[in-house]
Amino acid sequence: MDLTLAGNQAFSLAQLTFNSGAETLLADVIGGADLLVSLTGVQAGFATSLDVIL
């Protein structure tokens, strides 16, 4: 997602990181504030490449 571009967009996998200790998913927004999502009860083995639909 790039706020400097017009139109509908989606995150790329390179913009997502998961912190298993804090159970948070961070999405890096280019040109804007980052998005932090708390994922409560995430099972061991969670992987952004397998468990997140982009």
C-alpha positions as CSV (number, residue, x, y, z in Angstrom):
1,M,0.0,0.0,0.0
2,D,1.4,3.4,-1.0
3,L,-0.5,6.5,0.0
4,T,1.3,8.5,-2.7
5,L,-0.6,6.5,-5.4
6,A,-4.3,6.9,-6.2
7,G,-6.8,4.1,-6.4
8,N,-7.5,0.8,-4.6
9,Q,-4.4,-1.1,-3.4
10,A,-3.3,-4.1,-1.3
11,F,-0.3,-4.7,0.9
12,S,2.5,-6.8,-0.5
13,L,4.0,-9.6,1.6
14,A,7.2,-7.6,2.0
15,Q,5.3,-4.9,3.9
16,L,4.0,-7.3,6.6
17,T,5.8,-8.5,9.7
18,F,4.6,-10.6,12.6
19,N,5.8,-10.4,16.1
20,S,5.0,-13.8,17.7
21,G,5.8,-12.6,21.3
22,A,3.4,-9.7,21.1
23,E,1.0,-11.4,18.7
24,T,0.9,-8.3,16.5
25,L,0.9,-7.9,12.7
26,L,2.6,-4.8,11.4
27,A,1.8,-3.4,8.0
28,D,4.2,-0.8,6.6
29,V,2.3,1.9,4.7
30,I,4.5,3.8,2.3
31,G,3.9,7.6,2.7
32,G,1.7,7.2,5.8
33,A,1.4,5.8,9.3
34,D,1.9,2.1,9.8
35,L,-0.9,-0.2,10.7
36,L,-0.6,-2.4,13.8
37,V,-3.1,-5.3,14.3
38,S,-3.3,-7.3,17.5
39,L,-4.0,-11.0,16.8
40,T,-5.2,-12.6,20.0
41,G,-4.8,-16.4,20.4
42,V,-2.6,-16.9,17.3
43,Q,-1.5,-20.6,17.1
44,A,2.2,-21.6,16.9
45,G,3.3,-21.8,13.4
46,F,1.5,-18.7,12.1
47,A,3.2,-17.4,9.0
48,T,2.3,-14.3,7.0
49,S,3.1,-16.1,3.8
50,L,0.6,-18.9,4.5
51,D,-2.0,-17.4,6.8
52,V,-2.6,-13.9,5.4
53,I,-4.6,-13.4,2.2
54,L,-3.3,-10.4,0.3
